[in-house]
Amino acid sequence: MRLERVVMGMDFSAAAIAGAQWVAEYVAPEAELILVHAVDVAEPPRFLRGKGPDPDALRTAIRDFADRRLREVATYVSSRPVRLEIRDGRAVDVLARVAEDVGADLVSVGPHGDRPGLWSRLGSTAERLVRVSPIHVLVTSGAPHGKPVRLLAAVDESDMTAAVIELARRLATELEAFVDVLHVLNPPAPVATMAAATLGLPEPMPWTADEHVRAAAREWLEAVTREALSGVRAAWHVAYGIPAYEILSAAPRLDSDLIIIGRRGRGRVAPALLGSTVSSVLRGAECPVMVVVDPRDALVG
């Protein structure tokens, strides 16, 4: 099934515009595109009221500017008609509402290119959106360019594996791309080793030193994904270590153009609880990241 309707967050940064162009041309070449800008003007504290710009007048000015810029950006993004949406509110809330209102099957957002330090790589809106979105989210970090020809699908033993593989298969079929399926074996935590010694239990298995375990992992990985990827060119990989680090290391080694990873857990959680693997991959990836979500786990608000 092809993408039919894609919502794109637009903050007018160069990164956001480049990401929207890439999605329109390669990821969703036949989808209806909706460019969205959020007008987020906070009410001034009481002691400053009347001493600065009127919030309502400021909102009107921003909306007028955003309307002109969105129309201009739309001509860069695609030659086909592009729908424009300007709404008041926080960006993450606006994007989620628009996606629900139009029945989108993907939300695309770029990193905030004008912020210094860590957030120049991601941006709080992108991470919050991944946390609450009821549909898949594509974060177009890493200045994407060209058709994605190599996809990296990171899977574990969770229920999200089937959804990740299905999306990888669909994209690979549409893009004629190659899929690398990666599973990372976690090393035993140091505390587990210490606890075992205290209780007189055998030490947890040192996965990295046991080729039988690696072979078993590879056999399991192929068993749960090979049939779903029938007809798609693919390879299977087993790594050992911290999942986020191994995923980020594998992407450049395999020349990955897009990382596909699943999100687990309810949407209404603290940002720090998004999941260390997903969060770390989002922040460290040098290529776009598609976060696959289970709608039953999402709770916007």
Phi and psi in degrees as a GROMACS rama.xvg file:
@    title "Ramachandran Plot"
@    xaxis  label "Phi"
@    yaxis  label "Psi"
@TYPE xy
-81.1051  156.767  ARG-2
-66.5835  131.181  LEU-3
-104.213  -30.7977  GLU-4
-148.821  121.154  ARG-5
-122.192  126.671  VAL-6
-94.9566  130.646  VAL-7
-120.775  119.551  MET-8
-72.7041  136.02  GLY-9
-133.345  114.215  MET-10
-108.148  7.34219  ASP-11
72.7667  8.85093  PHE-12
-73.7391  158.4  SER-13
-60.1691  -37.1455  ALA-14
-64.8807  -41.3126  ALA-15
-66.6984  -41.1585  ALA-16
-66.5319  -44.3033  ILE-17
-62.9991  -40.9882  ALA-18
-63.8681  -41.5511  GLY-19
-64.4142  -40.2754  ALA-20
-61.2579  -43.6796  GLN-21
-63.3668  -44.721  TRP-22
-63.5363  -45.1388  VAL-23
-62.9612  -37.246  ALA-24
-83.7115  -38.5833  GLU-25
-112.818  -39.9285  TYR-26
-86.1798  -39.3608  VAL-27
-134.977  63.2249  ALA-28
-68.5895  -14.8654  PRO-29
-118.863  2.27879  GLU-30
-81.1325  155.679  ALA-31
-72.7781  132.64  GLU-32
-108.104  133.437  LEU-33
-123.457  110.299  ILE-34
-86.3773  129.718  LEU-35
-125.234  132.109  VAL-36
-124.748  133.104  HIS-37
-100.612  131.011  ALA-38
-99.1901  104.069  VAL-39
-114.265  93.9016  ASP-40
-113.469  112.667  VAL-41
-77.6623  145.429  ALA-42
-68.1742  136.154  GLU-43
-70.4962  154.276  PRO-44
-61.9785  157.429  PRO-45
-55.4979  -38.8611  ARG-46
-72.2015  -8.68237  PHE-47
-111.494  -0.853774  LEU-48
-64.4544  134.349  ARG-49
85.8019  -3.62638  GLY-50
-108.192  -0.726449  LYS-51
-140.057  -167.848  GLY-52
-59.7473  142.55  PRO-53
-67.6117  127.073  ASP-54
-56.1287  -39.426  PRO-55
-67.2402  -41.8084  ASP-56
-65.1874  -37.3405  ALA-57
-66.0839  -41.6403  LEU-58
-60.7105  -43.2681  ARG-59
-61.9269  -42.9763  THR-60
-63.9464  -41.7611  ALA-61
-66.1683  -41.2271  ILE-62
-62.7305  -40.905  ARG-63
-63.1507  -44.3985  ASP-64
-63.6416  -45.6864  PHE-65
-62.504  -37.0895  ALA-66
-62.906  -44.4835  ASP-67
-65.0667  -43.6048  ARG-68
-68.8723  -39.7684  ARG-69
-62.2325  -41.0391  LEU-70
-62.9544  -38.8952  ARG-71
-68.3078  -46.1719  GLU-72
-63.3627  -36.1916  VAL-73
-57.5327  -34.27  ALA-74
-71.0118  -26.8746  THR-75
-77.1538  -37.4036  TYR-76
-69.8327  -43.9311  VAL-77
-158.446  151.704  SER-78
-81.9579  -15.2586  SER-79
-88.1987  163.322  ARG-80
-57.9355  140.203  PRO-81
-124.676  130.316  VAL-82
-82.9482  141.357  ARG-83
-116.389  137.904  LEU-84
-134.431  125.432  GLU-85
-123.323  119.906  ILE-86
-135.51  154.427  ARG-87
-83.3729  141.908  ASP-88
133.829  177.875  GLY-89
-66.0812  144.948  ARG-90
-56.2014  -45.0245  ALA-91
-64.0185  -39.4063  VAL-92
-69.4689  -41.17  ASP-93
-63.0691  -46.5354  VAL-94
-61.6295  -42.8623  LEU-95
-64.4178  -40.6972  ALA-96
-67.6925  -44.7383  ARG-97
-62.3517  -43.5259  VAL-98
-57.9577  -41.0024  ALA-99
-70.1789  -42.2502  GLU-100
-64.1764  -38.758  ASP-101
-94.5376  -3.71643  VAL-102
69.368  40.9383  GLY-103
-69.83  152.225  ALA-104
-112.4  7.63111  ASP-105
-160.346  139.791  LEU-106
-115.407  128.559  VAL-107
-114.653  134.161  SER-108
-143.144  143.038  VAL-109
-100.977  165.91  GLY-110
-72.0213  158.313  PRO-111
-80.9191  105.731  HIS-112
-74.5525  -12.318  GLY-113
-99.2308  1.99811  ASP-114
-94.0779  139.436  ARG-115
-77.7548  164.825  PRO-116
68.9192  -146.171  GLY-117
-56.919  -42.6253  LEU-118
-71.7003  -10.085  TRP-119
-67.5572  -15.4292  SER-120
-93.267  -21.419  ARG-121
-140.183  -70.057  LEU-122
102.539  137.124  GLY-123
-63.0609  -32.8766  SER-124
-60.5054  -44.1742  THR-125
-61.5093  -46.4267  ALA-126
-68.7583  -39.5362  GLU-127
-65.3287  -38.1131  ARG-128
-63.6144  -43.9446  LEU-129
-59.5758  -34.3838  VAL-130
-68.5067  -36.9332  ARG-131
-110.811  -12.6413  VAL-132
-64.1238  135.032  SER-133
-83.3509  -4.42551  PRO-134
-129.608  170.301  ILE-135
-58.7413  145.778  HIS-136
-122.957  132.607  VAL-137
-111.871  117.64  LEU-138
-100.834  113.678  VAL-139
-91.8229  58.4234  THR-140
-81.5503  167.296  SER-141
81.9127  19.8152  GLY-142
46.6989  67.199  ALA-143
-64.1287  146.806  PRO-144
-154.07  143.895  HIS-145
78.0547  166.124  GLY-146
-68.6021  132.472  LYS-147
-68.7355  118.313  PRO-148
-114.208  -7.10602  VAL-149
-139.339  118.584  ARG-150
-109.838  138.094  LEU-151
-111.228  110.456  LEU-152
-101.152  110.846  ALA-153
-93.8391  122.541  ALA-154
-129.632  157.07  VAL-155
-133.504  -156.855  ASP-156
-95.3164  14.1676  GLU-157
-81.126  172.396  SER-158
-68.9782  -12.8504  ASP-159
-77.4695  -13.3338  MET-160
-57.7027  -43.9769  THR-161
-60.8397  -41.2049  ALA-162
-68.2162  -39.9585  ALA-163
-62.8588  -46.2428  VAL-164
-66.9254  -38.4198  ILE-165
-63.7979  -42.471  GLU-166
-66.9732  -39.7399  LEU-167
-61.3126  -42.2236  ALA-168
-62.814  -44.93  ARG-169
-63.9376  -45.877  ARG-170
-65.0527  -41.6607  LEU-171
-63.0346  -38.377  ALA-172
-65.7902  -45.6237  THR-173
-69.9161  -35.9264  GLU-174
-96.0645  -4.6314  LEU-175
55.8922  45.7708  GLU-176
-102.253  165.474  ALA-177
-98.4206  141.47  PHE-178
-113.539  124.487  VAL-179
-101.025  119.446  ASP-180
-98.816  124.154  VAL-181
-121.176  131.48  LEU-182
-124.335  134.329  HIS-183
-109.933  123.745  VAL-184
-81.3521  124.295  LEU-185
-78.8124  134.243  ASN-186
-71.072  151.639  PRO-187
-60.8155  138.641  PRO-188
-66.4015  143.959  ALA-189
-53.5874  -36.0714  PRO-190
-65.5178  -30.8272  VAL-191
-67.2858  -39.6012  ALA-192
-63.6188  -43.8498  THR-193
-65.8169  -40.414  MET-194
-64.6041  -40.356  ALA-195
-62.0146  -42.218  ALA-196
-64.0302  -39.7915  ALA-197
-64.0671  -38.3468  THR-198
-89.4921  -0.656239  LEU-199
73.4078  24.8045  GLY-200
-95.4116  159.75  LEU-201
-59.5874  146.507  PRO-202
-65.9418  138.817  GLU-203
-53.0486  143.724  PRO-204
-60.2189  128.87  MET-205
-78.1714  87.2397  PRO-206
-48.7984  -41.618  TRP-207
-64.1635  -23.3362  THR-208
-93.7161  -2.64136  ALA-209
-113.585  103.393  ASP-210
-67.5431  -24.5781  GLU-211
-65.3954  -38.1317  HIS-212
-67.0043  -42.007  VAL-213
-62.8537  -40.2746  ARG-214
-64.9406  -40.5593  ALA-215
-64.4521  -39.2531  ALA-216
-64.5652  -41.8623  ALA-217
-64.522  -41.8885  ARG-218
-62.2522  -43.837  GLU-219
-63.1938  -44.6581  TRP-220
-59.5879  -45.9722  LEU-221
-67.8523  -36.879  GLU-222
-63.4546  -36.7241  ALA-223
-91.3571  -7.49943  VAL-224
-128.002  -23.4603  THR-225
-61.1111  -46.4271  ARG-226
-62.7841  -41.0382  GLU-227
-65.0734  -24.6207  ALA-228
-100.022  17.506  LEU-229
-56.5813  130.875  SER-230
88.7572  -3.27669  GLY-231
-111.418  136.665  VAL-232
-69.0125  126.334  ARG-233
-151.543  160.94  ALA-234
-140.284  153.685  ALA-235
-118.625  137.127  TRP-236
-134.555  139.851  HIS-237
-120.976  125.72  VAL-238
-118.403  167.122  ALA-239
-128.245  128.057  TYR-240
143.544  -157.691  GLY-241
-77.7297  123.361  ILE-242
-51.5224  -49.558  PRO-243
-60.5371  -44.3173  ALA-244
-63.0942  -43.2633  TYR-245
-68.0512  -36.4925  GLU-246
-65.4946  -45.6517  ILE-247
-67.1886  -30.0351  LEU-248
-76.0086  -36.8637  SER-249
-70.2268  -34.78  ALA-250
-55.9255  -53.5657  ALA-251
-69.7769  -32.4972  PRO-252
-64.759  -34.856  ARG-253
-96.5579  5.55062  LEU-254
57.8569  41.6004  ASP-255
-70.728  135.862  SER-256
-97.3766  -16.8101  ASP-257
-156.288  131.24  LEU-258
-100.122  133.936  ILE-259
-118.01  124.075  ILE-260
-143.335  149.485  ILE-261
-95.7977  148.913  GLY-262
-108.676  131.598  ARG-263
-114.013  158.199  ARG-264
97.926  162.383  GLY-265
-68.3991  153.006  ARG-266
-71.7472  -33.2236  GLY-267
-86.2602  76.7568  ARG-268
-137.29  162.376  VAL-269
-64.5344  147.857  ALA-270
-52.7997  -36.516  PRO-271
-66.0694  -18.5124  ALA-272
-98.7622  13.501  LEU-273
-56.7691  -32.0743  LEU-274
126.937  119.349  GLY-275
-61.4543  -35.1278  SER-276
-68.3893  -52.6124  THR-277
-60.5845  -47.3985  VAL-278
-60.0996  -45.2405  SER-279
-66.1407  -38.1422  SER-280
-66.0372  -43.0465  VAL-281
-58.9914  -42.1261  LEU-282
-77.5797  -28.1868  ARG-283
-104.124  -9.51452  GLY-284
-68.4202  140.516  ALA-285
-97.1909  4.44685  GLU-286
-136.362  167.445  CYS-287
-58.2319  151.741  PRO-288
-126.662  125.314  VAL-289
-99.3586  120.137  MET-290
-102.54  115.815  VAL-291
-88.4488  128.494  VAL-292
-118.824  155.023  VAL-293
-97.8586  114.26  ASP-294
-53.8364  -27.5533  PRO-295
-68.7584  -20.0029  ARG-296
-94.0318  -8.13034  ASP-297
-89.8581  141.159  ALA-298
-145.095  98.2811  LEU-299
-78.6194  139.577  VAL-300
